[in-house]
Amino acid sequence: MEKLKWPLGLVSGYLLLYLIAPYAGVIDDVIILMSIFSPVAIIWMVVKILKQGKPSSRSFDEYFYEDLDYKRNVANEDDPGDL
């Protein structure tokens, strides 16, 4: 996960600069150029995450959230319950 902090921070910073640029008085040509290159930055970040990211050891059927150690409530198929 440490390897992914650099691309995440760089692209997030780039997009933050892009959002602030109109209010900071940056000329329109630079903002347009930044908007043209923003999809490239996002795609680069996604490729880095998919290549270097570690897949989760938990399944969606077992755990609902990755960051919380809470098992998913599974309805019993034999017991209709409150239906």
C-alpha positions, 0 to 999 in steps of 0.5 A: 500500500505504501507504493500507492500513496505517491500516485494517489497523492500526486493525482489528488493534488493535481485535481485539487490544483485544477479545482482551485485554478479558476479562483486563483486567477490562472489563465483559461488556456492553462485550465483547459490544458489541465482539463485535457490531461486530467483523464490521463492522470486518472487513468495512470492512477487506476492502472497503478492501483490495479497493477500494484494493489493488493486484492482483499482476502475478504469476500463480499458475501462474508464481510460487507465492509473492508475496513470494519471487522463486521461479518455480514448478516446472512438470512437463513433460506429455510427460515422465512423470518419476518417476511 
